[in-house]
Amino acid sequence: MGCDKKHVFIAGVVIGALLLILGGILIPVGDKIIQDTITKDGVIEEGTLAYENWIQTGSTVYRQFWLFNVLNPMDIIDSGAKPQLEQRGPYTYRVRYLRKNNITVNDNYTISYLQPQSAIFEPTMSVGSEEDSITALNLAAASAPSLYPPILHGIVNGIIKKAGASLFQNRTVKEILWGYEDPILVAASSEDIITGVFYPYNGTADGFYNVFNGKDDIDKVALIDRWRNEKNLPFWNDTYCDMINGTDGSSFPPFIDKTDLYFFSSDICRSIFAKYEGTQKLKGIPVQRFAVPPEALASPRENPDNHCFCKEDIVSQNCTLGGFLDISACHDGKPVYISLPHFLYASPEIQKSMQGLNPKKAIHETFMDVEPTTGFTLRVAKRLQINIMFKPSTKIKILSNIKEPLIFPVLWLNETATVDDETAQLFRDSLLVPVTALGIVQLTLICSGSLLVLVCAVGLCVTSEDERKGKPLHLM
């Protein structure tokens, strides 16, 4: 009887050990299966899940605008008073709904394309009509002192006077965003008399992108190889700042490990990075949030890596102020500056230069929620503020009372998209359910094997001890 019991316990230990081993083996095997699946479906080529999500955004992308209405325009002109602003919005448009075109597979490892730009107004998601009137900065008048040397400012003043223009003007939302015939440009006999913050937009593209398809190396999938047929940017005259790093932000190489994510945005004429902020769930899918941190737009004094992004010493007080970026080099010399909305993370001097600003991280930061296994961005909020810098000029009457150079906000935008319910369900079914099921099987085998080994080992010890003492067995 004792011998039979002993054999049963030994068999139990062996079976438990086998279950433990099998559960342990399933961990690397399961990981390998998942990795192979992602590697196969993550390649950007026809027939893969990645290609379908890449060629056309599955989620609806909206671009919301908040425009800054100037409450005291004459006080600013007459006495250089501190601007008083109020934001109006959102005015919402549907964007990025067109498929990529001019798609070319170049060398079996890269693929090039154009992303057409177009915008459709969404009145039900807006506070008013495109015809709403805003007292806004006059783009042409404010830009003049930067576009022409002081010796020509007298001529510029004559043109502005002939056009009957001022530093501020009443324009509709549609005109400010997409363009209008500008009296100053007409009076100056310019070749193109239309101006607007995003003019031209509909029917255009920001240039050819050439990206790695991941076929030879999945760790490079979606990384930008060239933009406008160049491996480096032409804007900053510096090897570091002119680098094109990362993807376009819509996806990243799979198996993210909470390190910084890099992406390139033609809107800001540079590559930038986002830092891991935490893990949360989006429609039942675990995602990792990455946000653009304060140091990304900090002054070179606070972040030396930004030394080559500082171009305007006067406005930045010898590059000691931060929170904004001079992108005039990629806008034909126009004094365009970008920042986060309401000058979030900007130097206090910038935030206090006008009234009506209220920066809040929760509603003004740029972030991406990325599924770490696939690298797909499932939710994004790209928030930017467009500013124009204008400065005093003794020869231009509307600027003669301005006390110092001012980075003046025109509008801020939030380009946002969230994975839809259907895609989220497909995502859960194709990735999360198999991974969860595999994890349950692994855990069950390991726990069952451990318990069986423990019980049988104890039983074997008791049996051996009783046999040694010559006692009858009294188990269970």
C-alpha positions as CSV (number, residue, x, y, z in Angstrom):
1,M,0.0,0.0,0.0
2,G,2.8,2.4,1.0
3,C,4.7,1.6,-2.2
4,D,1.6,2.3,-4.3
5,K,1.1,5.6,-2.6
6,K,4.7,6.5,-3.1
7,H,4.5,5.8,-6.8
8,V,1.4,7.9,-7.1
9,F,3.1,10.9,-5.4
10,I,6.2,10.5,-7.6
11,A,4.0,10.4,-10.7
12,G,2.2,13.5,-9.4
13,V,5.5,15.3,-8.9
14,V,6.6,14.4,-12.5
15,I,3.2,15.4,-14.0
16,G,3.3,18.7,-12.1
17,A,6.8,19.4,-13.2
18,L,5.8,18.7,-16.8
19,L,2.9,21.1,-16.5
20,L,5.2,23.7,-15.0
21,I,7.7,23.2,-17.9
22,L,4.9,23.4,-20.5
23,G,3.6,26.6,-19.0
24,G,7.1,28.0,-19.0
25,I,7.6,27.0,-22.5
26,L,4.4,28.6,-23.6
27,I,5.7,32.0,-22.5
28,P,8.5,32.4,-25.1
29,V,6.5,30.3,-27.6
30,G,3.5,32.5,-27.1
31,D,5.6,35.7,-27.3
32,K,7.1,34.3,-30.5
33,I,3.7,33.6,-32.1
34,I,2.6,37.2,-31.2
35,Q,5.8,38.7,-32.5
36,D,5.6,36.8,-35.8
37,T,1.9,37.8,-36.2
38,I,2.7,41.5,-35.6
39,T,5.8,41.3,-37.8
40,K,3.7,39.9,-40.6
41,D,0.6,42.1,-40.3
42,G,2.7,45.2,-39.4
43,V,4.4,45.5,-42.8
44,I,3.1,48.3,-45.0
45,E,2.2,46.4,-48.1
46,E,-1.1,45.4,-49.8
47,G,-3.0,42.8,-47.9
48,T,-1.8,43.6,-44.4
49,L,-3.8,45.2,-41.6
50,A,-1.2,47.9,-41.3
51,Y,-1.6,48.8,-45.0
52,E,-5.3,49.3,-44.6
53,N,-4.9,51.6,-41.6
54,W,-2.0,53.4,-43.3
55,I,-3.5,54.2,-46.7
56,Q,-6.6,55.9,-45.2
57,T,-7.2,56.8,-41.6
58,G,-9.9,54.5,-40.2
59,S,-10.9,56.9,-37.5
60,T,-12.5,60.3,-38.3
61,V,-10.0,63.1,-37.9
62,Y,-11.3,66.5,-36.8
63,R,-9.5,69.8,-36.7
64,Q,-11.0,72.2,-34.2
65,F,-10.1,75.9,-34.2
66,W,-10.3,78.5,-31.5
67,L,-9.7,82.0,-32.8
68,F,-8.5,84.9,-30.6
69,N,-10.9,87.9,-30.8
70,V,-9.1,91.2,-29.9
71,L,-11.1,93.3,-27.4
72,N,-9.0,96.5,-27.4
73,P,-7.5,96.9,-30.9
74,M,-7.4,100.8,-30.8
75,D,-5.8,100.9,-27.4
76,I,-3.0,98.6,-28.7
77,I,-2.4,100.8,-31.8
78,D,-2.8,104.2,-30.0
79,S,-0.8,103.6,-26.8
80,G,0.8,100.1,-27.0
81,A,-1.6,98.8,-24.4
82,K,-1.5,95.2,-23.3
83,P,-3.7,93.1,-25.7
84,Q,-7.0,91.8,-24.2
85,L,-8.1,88.6,-25.9
86,E,-11.0,86.2,-25.8
87,Q,-11.1,82.9,-27.6
88,R,-14.0,81.9,-29.9
89,G,-14.6,78.4,-30.8
90,P,-14.5,75.6,-31.6
91,Y,-15.0,75.8,-35.3
92,T,-14.7,72.2,-36.4
93,Y,-13.6,70.7,-39.8
94,R,-13.3,67.1,-40.9
95,V,-9.8,66.5,-42.3
96,R,-7.5,63.7,-43.5
97,Y,-10.5,61.8,-45.0
98,L,-8.8,61.3,-48.4
99,R,-6.7,58.3,-49.2
100,K,-3.0,58.6,-49.7
101,N,-2.2,58.9,-53.4
102,N,0.8,58.7,-55.8
103,I,1.8,55.6,-53.8
104,T,5.0,54.1,-55.1
105,V,7.0,51.1,-53.9
106,N,10.5,52.2,-54.4
107,D,13.1,49.6,-53.6
108,N,11.1,46.8,-51.8
109,Y,12.0,48.4,-48.5
110,T,10.4,51.9,-48.7
111,I,7.2,53.3,-50.0
112,S,6.4,56.9,-51.0
113,Y,3.1,58.8,-51.1
114,L,1.3,62.1,-51.0
115,Q,-1.3,62.9,-48.3
116,P,-4.0,65.2,-49.9
117,Q,-5.2,68.0,-47.7
118,S,-8.9,69.0,-47.5
119,A,-11.3,70.3,-44.9
120,I,-15.1,70.1,-44.6
121,F,-16.9,72.3,-42.1
122,E,-18.9,70.5,-39.5
123,P,-21.6,73.0,-38.3
124,T,-23.1,70.6,-35.7
125,M,-19.7,70.4,-33.9
126,S,-19.1,74.2,-34.0
127,V,-20.2,77.1,-31.9
128,G,-21.3,79.1,-34.9
129,S,-21.0,79.7,-38.6
130,E,-18.0,80.1,-40.8
131,E,-19.3,83.6,-41.4
132,D,-18.9,84.6,-37.8
133,S,-16.9,87.9,-37.6
134,I,-13.7,88.1,-35.5
135,T,-11.5,91.1,-34.7
136,A,-8.2,89.6,-35.6
137,L,-4.6,90.6,-36.3
138,N,-4.0,91.8,-39.8
139,L,-1.6,89.2,-41.1
140,A,-0.1,91.4,-43.9
141,A,0.3,94.5,-41.8
142,A,1.8,92.7,-38.8
143,S,4.3,90.8,-41.0
144,A,5.6,93.9,-43.0
145,P,8.3,95.0,-40.6
146,S,9.9,91.6,-40.7
147,L,9.6,91.1,-44.4
148,Y,11.2,94.4,-45.4
149,P,14.3,96.2,-44.1
150,P,13.7,99.5,-42.1
151,I,14.9,101.6,-45.0
152,L,11.7,100.5,-46.9
153,H,9.3,101.0,-44.0
154,G,8.3,104.4,-45.3
155,I,7.2,102.8,-48.5
156,V,5.4,100.1,-46.6
157,N,3.5,102.7,-44.6
158,G,2.4,104.4,-47.8
159,I,1.0,101.1,-49.1
160,I,-0.8,100.3,-45.9
161,K,-2.3,103.9,-45.9
162,K,-3.3,103.5,-49.6
163,A,-5.1,100.2,-48.7
164,G,-6.9,101.8,-45.8
165,A,-5.7,99.0,-43.6
166,S,-4.8,98.8,-39.9
167,L,-3.1,96.5,-37.5
168,F,-6.4,94.7,-36.7
169,Q,-9.4,94.0,-38.9
170,N,-12.8,92.3,-38.8
171,R,-12.8,89.1,-40.8
172,T,-14.9,86.0,-40.9
173,V,-13.7,82.7,-39.6
174,K,-13.6,81.3,-43.1
175,E,-11.5,84.2,-44.3
176,I,-9.0,84.0,-41.5
177,L,-8.5,80.2,-41.9
178,W,-8.6,79.6,-45.6
179,G,-7.9,83.0,-47.2
180,Y,-9.2,86.3,-48.5
181,E,-8.2,89.1,-50.9
182,D,-6.0,91.4,-48.9
183,P,-6.1,95.1,-49.7
184,I,-2.5,95.6,-48.7
185,L,-1.3,92.9,-51.2
186,V,-3.6,94.5,-53.8
187,A,-2.1,97.9,-53.2
188,A,1.4,96.5,-53.4
189,S,0.5,94.7,-56.7
190,S,1.6,91.4,-55.3
191,E,1.5,88.3,-57.6
192,D,-0.7,86.5,-55.1
193,I,-3.2,88.8,-53.4
194,I,-4.8,86.1,-51.2
195,T,-3.7,85.6,-47.6
196,G,-4.9,83.4,-44.8
197,V,-3.5,81.3,-41.9
198,F,-3.8,78.0,-43.9
199,Y,-3.9,79.4,-47.4
200,P,-3.6,77.4,-49.7
201,Y,-5.0,74.2,-48.2
202,N,-7.7,72.3,-50.0
203,G,-6.3,70.3,-52.9
204,T,-2.7,70.7,-51.7
205,A,-0.2,68.3,-50.0
206,D,2.8,69.1,-47.8
207,G,5.1,67.1,-50.0
208,F,6.2,63.6,-50.8
209,Y,6.9,61.3,-47.9
210,N,9.2,58.2,-48.3
211,V,8.8,55.8,-45.4
212,F,10.2,52.3,-44.5
213,N,7.6,49.6,-45.0
214,G,9.1,47.3,-42.4
215,K,9.6,44.4,-44.8
216,D,13.3,44.0,-44.1
217,D,13.2,45.3,-40.5
218,I,9.9,45.7,-38.6
219,D,11.6,48.0,-36.1
220,K,11.8,50.6,-39.0
221,V,8.2,50.4,-40.1
222,A,6.6,53.8,-40.8
223,L,9.9,55.6,-40.0
224,I,10.4,58.5,-42.4
225,D,13.3,58.0,-44.7
226,R,12.9,61.2,-46.8
227,W,10.6,64.2,-47.0
228,R,10.3,66.1,-50.3
229,N,13.0,63.7,-51.5
230,E,15.5,64.9,-48.9
231,K,16.9,63.0,-45.9
232,N,17.3,66.3,-43.9
233,L,15.4,69.5,-43.5
234,P,16.6,72.7,-45.1
235,F,15.3,75.1,-42.4
236,W,17.7,75.2,-39.5
237,N,21.2,75.2,-41.0
238,D,22.3,72.6,-38.3
239,T,22.9,68.9,-38.6
240,Y,21.1,68.1,-35.4
241,C,18.0,70.3,-35.8
242,D,17.6,69.4,-39.5
243,M,17.3,65.6,-38.8
244,I,14.0,63.9,-39.7
245,N,13.3,61.6,-36.9
246,G,10.5,59.1,-36.3
247,T,7.2,58.6,-38.0
248,D,4.3,61.0,-38.8
249,G,2.8,60.1,-35.5
250,S,-0.1,58.0,-36.8
251,S,1.8,54.8,-35.9
252,F,5.2,53.6,-34.6
253,P,7.3,50.5,-34.8
254,P,5.7,47.7,-32.7
255,F,6.7,46.6,-29.2
256,I,7.0,50.0,-27.6
257,D,8.9,50.0,-24.3
258,K,8.0,53.4,-22.8
259,T,11.0,55.3,-24.2
260,D,10.6,58.6,-26.0
261,L,8.7,58.5,-29.2
262,Y,9.9,60.8,-32.1
263,F,7.7,62.1,-34.9
264,F,8.0,64.7,-37.6
265,S,5.4,67.3,-38.3
266,S,5.6,69.6,-41.3
267,D,3.2,72.0,-39.4
268,I,6.1,72.9,-37.1
269,C,8.9,72.3,-39.6
270,R,10.9,69.9,-37.3
271,S,11.0,66.6,-35.6
272,I,9.9,66.5,-31.9
273,F,9.5,64.0,-29.2
274,A,6.9,62.8,-26.7
275,K,7.5,61.2,-23.3
276,Y,5.6,58.4,-21.6
277,E,3.1,59.6,-19.1
278,G,1.2,56.5,-18.0
279,T,-1.0,53.6,-19.0
280,Q,-4.7,53.7,-19.4
281,K,-7.6,51.9,-21.1
282,L,-9.3,53.2,-24.3
283,K,-12.4,51.2,-25.2
284,G,-11.1,48.2,-23.3
285,I,-7.7,48.4,-24.9
286,P,-4.6,49.1,-22.8
287,V,-2.7,52.1,-24.3
288,Q,0.3,54.1,-23.3
289,R,0.0,57.9,-23.3
290,F,2.9,59.9,-24.7
291,A,2.8,63.7,-24.4
292,V,5.0,66.5,-25.7
293,P,6.9,67.7,-22.6
294,P,7.9,71.2,-21.6
295,E,11.5,70.7,-22.6
296,A,10.6,70.1,-26.2
297,L,10.0,73.8,-26.8
298,A,12.1,75.1,-23.9
299,S,14.8,77.8,-24.3
300,P,18.4,76.6,-25.1
301,R,19.3,77.7,-21.5
302,E,16.9,75.0,-20.1
303,N,17.4,72.5,-22.9
304,P,20.7,72.9,-24.8
305,D,19.5,70.5,-27.5
306,N,17.3,73.4,-28.7
307,H,20.2,75.7,-29.4
308,C,19.7,75.5,-33.2
309,F,16.0,76.2,-33.1
310,C,16.5,79.7,-31.7
311,K,16.6,82.1,-34.6
312,E,15.2,85.4,-33.3
313,D,17.4,86.8,-30.5
314,I,15.4,90.0,-30.0
315,V,12.1,88.3,-29.3
316,S,13.6,85.5,-27.2
317,Q,15.9,87.9,-25.3
318,N,19.1,86.2,-26.5
319,C,17.5,82.8,-26.5
320,T,16.6,82.9,-22.8
321,L,12.8,82.7,-23.3
322,G,11.1,79.5,-24.3
323,G,7.8,77.9,-25.1
324,F,7.6,79.0,-28.7
325,L,9.3,78.2,-32.0
326,D,10.2,80.6,-34.9
327,I,9.2,78.8,-38.1
328,S,9.7,81.8,-40.4
329,A,12.4,79.9,-42.3
330,C,9.8,77.5,-43.7
331,H,7.2,80.2,-44.4
332,D,9.0,82.4,-46.8
333,G,10.3,84.6,-44.0
334,K,6.9,85.5,-42.6
335,P,7.2,86.0,-38.8
336,V,5.2,82.8,-37.9
337,Y,5.7,81.3,-34.5
338,I,4.2,78.2,-33.1
339,S,3.6,77.3,-29.5
340,L,1.3,75.1,-27.4
341,P,-2.2,76.7,-26.9
342,H,-2.4,79.7,-24.5
343,F,1.4,79.5,-24.4
344,L,1.4,76.4,-22.2
345,Y,4.9,75.8,-20.8
346,A,6.1,79.2,-22.2
347,S,8.2,81.6,-20.2
348,P,6.2,83.8,-17.8
349,E,7.1,86.9,-19.7
350,I,5.3,85.5,-22.8
351,Q,2.2,84.4,-20.9
352,K,1.9,87.8,-19.1
353,S,2.4,89.9,-22.2
354,M,-1.4,89.8,-22.8
355,Q,-4.7,89.2,-21.0
356,G,-7.2,86.5,-21.6
357,L,-4.8,83.5,-21.6
358,N,-5.4,80.5,-19.3
359,P,-3.0,77.6,-20.1
360,K,-4.1,74.2,-18.8
361,K,-2.2,71.0,-19.3
362,A,-5.3,68.9,-19.5
363,I,-6.8,70.8,-22.5
364,H,-3.8,72.3,-24.2
365,E,-1.1,69.6,-24.3
366,T,-0.3,67.4,-27.3
367,F,-0.6,63.7,-26.6
368,M,-0.9,60.3,-28.3
369,D,-2.4,57.1,-26.9
370,V,-0.4,54.2,-28.5
371,E,-1.2,50.5,-28.3
372,P,2.3,49.2,-27.3
373,T,2.3,45.8,-29.0
374,T,1.3,47.0,-32.5
375,G,2.6,50.6,-32.2
376,F,-0.8,51.9,-33.6
377,T,-1.9,55.3,-32.3
378,L,-5.5,54.8,-31.2
379,R,-6.2,58.3,-29.9
380,V,-4.4,61.6,-30.7
381,A,-4.8,65.3,-29.8
382,K,-2.3,67.5,-31.7
383,R,-2.7,71.0,-30.3
384,L,-0.8,74.0,-31.7
385,Q,-1.1,77.7,-31.5
386,I,-0.3,79.9,-34.5
387,N,1.2,83.3,-33.6
388,I,2.5,86.2,-35.6
389,M,5.4,88.3,-34.3
390,F,5.2,92.1,-34.9
391,K,7.6,94.8,-33.7
392,P,7.8,98.6,-33.4
393,S,8.5,100.7,-36.4
394,T,8.9,104.5,-36.3
395,K,8.1,104.8,-40.0
396,I,4.9,102.6,-40.0
397,K,2.2,104.6,-38.3
398,I,0.1,101.6,-37.0
399,L,3.2,100.2,-35.3
400,S,4.8,103.5,-34.1
401,N,3.3,103.2,-30.6
402,I,4.1,99.5,-30.1
403,K,6.6,99.3,-27.2
404,E,8.4,96.0,-27.9
405,P,8.3,93.0,-30.2
406,L,5.2,90.9,-29.4
407,I,4.4,87.3,-30.3
408,F,0.6,87.6,-30.9
409,P,-1.7,84.6,-30.9
410,V,-4.1,84.3,-33.9
411,L,-5.7,80.9,-33.2
412,W,-5.0,77.5,-31.8
413,L,-6.1,74.1,-33.1
414,N,-6.8,70.6,-31.9
415,E,-6.4,67.9,-34.5
416,T,-8.0,64.9,-32.8
417,A,-9.0,61.4,-33.7
418,T,-10.1,58.3,-31.6
419,V,-10.4,54.7,-32.8
420,D,-14.0,54.0,-33.6
421,D,-16.0,51.2,-31.9
422,E,-15.9,48.8,-34.8
423,T,-12.2,49.1,-35.2
424,A,-11.7,48.8,-31.4
425,Q,-13.8,45.6,-31.4
426,L,-11.7,44.2,-34.2
427,F,-8.6,45.1,-32.4
428,R,-9.7,43.4,-29.2
429,D,-10.8,40.3,-31.1
430,S,-7.6,39.9,-33.2
431,L,-5.0,40.9,-30.6
432,L,-6.3,41.1,-27.0
433,V,-8.5,38.0,-26.9
434,P,-5.7,35.6,-28.2
435,V,-3.1,37.2,-25.9
436,T,-5.5,37.0,-22.9
437,A,-6.4,33.4,-23.7
438,L,-2.8,32.4,-24.0
439,G,-2.0,34.2,-20.8
440,I,-4.8,32.3,-19.0
441,V,-3.5,28.9,-20.4
442,Q,0.0,29.8,-19.3
443,L,-1.1,30.8,-15.8
444,T,-3.4,27.8,-15.4
445,L,-0.6,25.3,-16.4
446,I,2.0,27.0,-14.1
447,C,-0.4,27.2,-11.1
448,S,-1.8,23.7,-11.6
449,G,1.7,22.3,-12.0
450,S,3.0,24.2,-9.0
451,L,0.1,23.0,-6.8
452,L,0.4,19.4,-8.0
453,V,4.2,19.4,-7.3
454,L,3.7,20.9,-3.9
455,V,0.9,18.5,-2.8
456,C,2.7,15.4,-4.1
457,A,6.1,16.4,-2.7
458,V,4.5,16.9,0.7
459,G,2.8,13.5,0.4
460,L,6.0,11.9,-0.7
461,C,7.9,13.3,2.2
462,V,5.2,12.1,4.7
463,T,5.2,8.7,3.1
464,S,9.0,8.4,3.2
465,E,9.0,9.5,6.9
466,D,6.4,7.0,7.9
467,E,8.2,4.2,6.1
468,R,11.4,5.1,7.9
469,K,9.7,4.9,11.2
470,G,7.9,1.7,10.3
471,K,4.5,3.3,11.0
472,P,1.3,2.5,9.1
473,L,0.2,5.3,6.8
474,H,-2.5,7.7,7.9
475,L,-2.8,10.2,5.0
476,M,-5.8,12.4,4.2
